[in-house]
Amino acid sequence: MGSLVQIGVNGLAQGSIYALLALAIAVIYNTTETFNFAQGEFVLLAAYLSASLMGVMPWYLAMLVAIAAISLFGATAFQRVAYWPLRNATFEFVIVSTLGVSLFLRNIAKIIWGAIPRPYPEYFGGVWRVAGISIVKQHVLILAVTGLLIFLFYLFMMKTTLGAMMRATAQNKQAATLMGVKVNRMVSLTYFFAALLGSVAGILIAPIYFLTIDMGMATMNKGFAATIVGGFGSIPGAIVGGLLLGLVEAFATAFISPVYKDAYTFVTLIAILVFLPRGIFGERIAEKV
């Protein structure tokens, strides 16, 4: 029983990272009706930037500065380059644009920090031993921060005027414009949230794995899979999909083989699509016109 609890905590922690990225993908899709394939680069840049800043300032301040910088970057420069010029173009053009920016950012990071993997500075290390169960402190931190972010996001979307305007923009941009909503600002705010979620995910997961140039792409793939599993565009689905994939990955790794760790996610994805083509929370909807 102790082993099952330990594996479950590890799986939920990993799934929380996937859930944050899936949530960011779903939010952007609902608002802009397109995908951001550079979401993983927010993970990468925040992790590397915060690690570098820890050499000149306290770890908590380095994290806050990195999160703020990447969030503002996502809402301004990234959004203006990758999405804004193609906002009236077809779906495919925006996808190619975000893919191109993703490759550009990854190579910039490679030039600045190099391609050699490096450890992330430890700031919350160690293990708690409770009733014979070993729980990694970083995993508990991931669960706590993810839960807090999801709760704050819910409050923002459901209890504030800005949240109502974002929901209106996601529902129908033209109608929202007629009602006086500044749609362009809402799109920028959406990218701000997406970059914030990605940067927090990067900082949370970096101590568990080495800093690598491909860490953003690897986690983004899992977040994208979680979005599909939960139901594309569904906010609850993104969260549930991420947690489910984390648990499947953890238990399959423990009881089957760690060799196929990444394969378990996509086997689960295929199984869900076979029996639930629209995902767990997917709904049949008419195409927006």
C-alpha positions in Angstrom: 0.0 0.0 0.0 2.8 2.4 0.8 4.4 1.8 -2.6 1.1 2.4 -4.3 0.7 5.7 -2.5 4.2 6.8 -3.4 3.7 5.9 -7.0 0.4 7.7 -7.0 1.9 10.9 -5.6 4.7 10.7 -8.2 2.2 10.2 -11.0 0.0 13.1 -9.8 3.0 15.4 -9.6 4.0 14.5 -13.2 0.5 14.8 -14.3 0.2 18.2 -12.8 2.9 19.5 -15.1 1.0 18.0 -18.1 -2.2 19.5 -16.8 -0.7 23.0 -16.7 0.5 22.8 -20.2 -2.8 21.3 -21.4 -4.6 24.1 -19.7 -2.5 26.6 -21.5 -3.1 24.9 -24.8 -6.9 24.8 -24.2 -7.1 28.4 -23.2 -5.3 29.6 -26.4 -7.4 27.3 -28.5 -10.7 28.6 -27.0 -9.7 32.2 -27.6 -7.9 32.1 -30.9 -9.2 28.8 -32.4 -5.6 27.7 -33.1 -2.7 25.9 -31.4 0.5 27.2 -30.0 3.2 24.7 -30.8 5.8 26.9 -29.1 4.2 26.4 -25.7 7.0 24.1 -24.7 9.6 26.9 -25.3 8.0 28.8 -22.4 8.9 25.8 -20.2 12.5 25.8 -21.6 13.2 29.5 -21.4 11.8 29.9 -17.8 13.8 26.9 -16.5 17.1 28.1 -18.0 16.6 31.8 -17.2 15.7 31.1 -13.6 18.7 28.8 -13.2 21.0 31.5 -14.6 19.5 34.2 -12.3 20.0 32.1 -9.2 23.7 32.9 -9.5 23.1 36.5 -8.9 19.9 36.7 -6.7 18.0 34.5 -4.2 16.2 31.5 -5.7 12.7 32.7 -5.0 13.4 36.1 -6.6 15.0 34.5 -9.6 11.9 32.4 -10.2 9.6 35.4 -9.9 11.7 37.4 -12.3 11.9 34.5 -14.8 8.1 33.9 -14.6 7.3 37.6 -15.0 9.8 38.0 -17.9 8.5 34.9 -19.9 4.9 35.8 -19.2 5.4 39.3 -20.6 7.3 38.0 -23.5 4.4 35.6 -24.4 1.9 38.4 -24.2 3.9 40.9 -26.2 6.8 39.9 -28.5 5.7 36.3 -29.0 2.0 37.0 -29.6 2.9 39.9 -32.0 5.3 37.8 -34.1 3.7 34.4 -34.1 0.0 35.1 -34.0 -1.0 38.7 -34.7 0.2 39.1 -38.3 -1.8 35.9 -39.2 -4.8 36.5 -37.0 -7.1 36.6 -40.1 -5.3 33.8 -41.9 -6.3 30.1 -41.9 -5.6 27.7 -39.1 -2.6 26.1 -40.8 -0.7 29.4 -41.2 -0.7 30.1 -37.5 0.4 26.5 -36.7 3.4 26.9 -39.0 4.2 30.3 -37.6 4.3 28.9 -34.0 6.4 26.0 -35.1 8.9 28.4 -36.7 9.1 30.5 -33.6 9.5 27.4 -31.5 12.5 26.3 -33.5 13.9 29.8 -33.4 13.6 30.1 -29.6 15.1 26.6 -29.1 18.1 27.5 -31.1 18.5 30.8 -29.4 18.5 28.9 -26.1 21.1 26.5 -27.4 23.4 29.4 -28.4 23.0 31.1 -25.0 23.2 28.1 -22.7 24.7 25.4 -24.8 23.5 21.9 -25.7 25.0 20.0 -22.8 22.5 18.9 -20.1 23.0 20.5 -16.7 21.4 20.0 -13.2 19.0 22.6 -12.0 20.0 24.4 -8.7 18.3 22.6 -5.8 15.9 24.8 -3.8 13.4 22.4 -2.3 15.2 19.1 -2.2 14.9 16.2 0.1 12.4 13.5 1.0 9.7 13.2 3.6 9.2 9.8 5.2 5.7 9.3 6.6 4.6 5.8 7.8 7.2 4.1 5.7 6.3 6.1 2.6 9.0 8.2 0.9 7.6 11.3 -0.7 9.8 13.7 -2.7 9.3 17.3 -1.4 9.4 18.6 -4.9 6.4 16.5 -5.9 4.4 17.9 -3.0 5.4 21.4 -4.1 4.3 20.7 -7.6 0.9 19.5 -6.4 0.4 22.5 -4.1 1.4 25.1 -6.7 -0.7 23.4 -9.5 -3.7 23.3 -7.2 -3.3 26.9 -6.3 -2.9 28.0 -9.9 -6.0 26.1 -11.0 -8.0 27.6 -8.1 -6.8 31.1 -8.9 -7.5 30.7 -12.6 -11.0 29.5 -11.8 -11.6 32.5 -9.6 -10.3 34.9 -12.2 -12.4 33.4 -15.1 -15.6 33.1 -13.1 -15.5 35.9 -10.6 -13.9 38.9 -12.4 -14.9 41.2 -15.2 -11.7 40.4 -17.2 -12.5 36.7 -16.9 -16.0 37.3 -18.2 -14.5 39.2 -21.2 -12.1 36.4 -21.9 -15.0 33.9 -21.8 -17.0 36.1 -24.2 -14.0 36.4 -26.5 -13.6 32.6 -26.5 -17.3 32.1 -27.2 -17.6 34.6 -30.1 -15.1 37.3 -31.0 -17.5 39.3 -33.2 -20.3 39.4 -30.6 -17.7 40.2 -27.9 -16.5 43.2 -30.0 -20.0 44.4 -30.5 -20.5 44.3 -26.7 -17.5 46.5 -26.2 -14.9 43.9 -25.3 -11.3 44.8 -26.4 -10.7 41.4 -28.2 -7.1 42.2 -29.0 -6.3 42.8 -25.3 -8.1 39.6 -24.4 -5.9 37.7 -26.9 -2.8 39.2 -25.4 -4.0 38.3 -21.9 -4.6 34.8 -23.1 -1.0 34.5 -24.3 0.1 36.0 -21.0 -1.7 33.2 -19.1 -0.3 30.5 -21.4 3.3 31.8 -20.9 2.8 32.0 -17.2 1.5 28.5 -16.9 4.3 27.2 -19.1 7.0 29.1 -17.2 5.7 27.8 -13.8 5.6 24.3 -15.2 9.2 24.6 -16.4 10.5 25.8 -13.0 8.6 23.1 -11.2 9.8 20.2 -13.3 13.4 21.4 -13.8 14.7 20.1 -10.4 13.4 16.6 -11.2 15.1 16.4 -14.6 18.2 17.9 -16.1 18.0 21.1 -18.0 18.1 20.2 -21.7 17.3 22.0 -24.9 14.6 19.4 -25.7 12.8 19.5 -22.3 10.2 22.0 -23.6 9.3 19.9 -26.6 9.0 16.7 -24.6 6.7 18.2 -22.0 4.6 20.0 -24.6 4.0 16.7 -26.4 2.6 15.3 -23.2 0.5 18.4 -22.6 -0.9 18.2 -26.1 -1.8 14.6 -25.6 -3.5 15.5 -22.3 -5.6 18.1 -24.0 -6.8 15.5 -26.5 -7.5 12.9 -23.9 -9.5 15.3 -21.8 -11.4 16.8 -24.8 -10.0 19.5 -27.0 -10.9 22.9 -25.7 -12.3 21.6 -22.4 -10.7 23.3 -19.3 -11.7 20.5 -16.9 -10.7 18.0 -19.5 -7.2 19.5 -19.8 -6.7 19.1 -16.0 -8.2 15.6 -15.8 -6.3 14.5 -18.9 -3.0 15.6 -17.5 -3.5 13.9 -14.2 -4.7 10.7 -15.9 -1.6 10.5 -18.1 0.7 11.2 -15.2 -0.9 8.3 -13.2 -0.8 5.9 -16.2 2.8 6.8 -16.8 3.8 6.3 -13.2 2.1 3.0 -12.6 3.0 1.5 -16.0 6.6 2.5 -15.4 6.6 0.9 -12.0 4.8 -2.3 -12.9 5.6 -2.9 -16.6 8.9 -1.3 -17.6 10.5 2.1 -17.4 12.0 1.6 -20.9 8.7 2.5 -22.6 7.8 5.4 -20.3 7.0 7.9 -23.1 5.0 5.2 -25.1 2.5 4.7 -22.3 1.1 8.2 -22.8 0.5 7.7 -26.5 -1.0 4.2 -26.0 -3.4 5.8 -23.6 -4.2 8.5 -26.1 -4.9 6.0 -28.8 -7.1 4.0 -26.5 -9.1 7.0 -25.4 -9.6 8.1 -29.1 -10.9 4.6 -30.0 -13.6 4.5 -27.3 -14.1 8.3 -26.8 -13.2 10.1 -30.0 -14.0 13.5 -28.6 -12.1 12.9 -25.3 -13.3 12.4 -21.8 -15.1 15.8 -21.6 -15.5 16.4 -25.3 -18.8 17.7 -26.6 -20.4 17.6 -30.0 -20.6 21.2 -31.2 -21.4 23.0 -34.4 -18.6 24.7 -36.3 -18.3 28.4 -35.5 -19.1 30.7 -38.5 
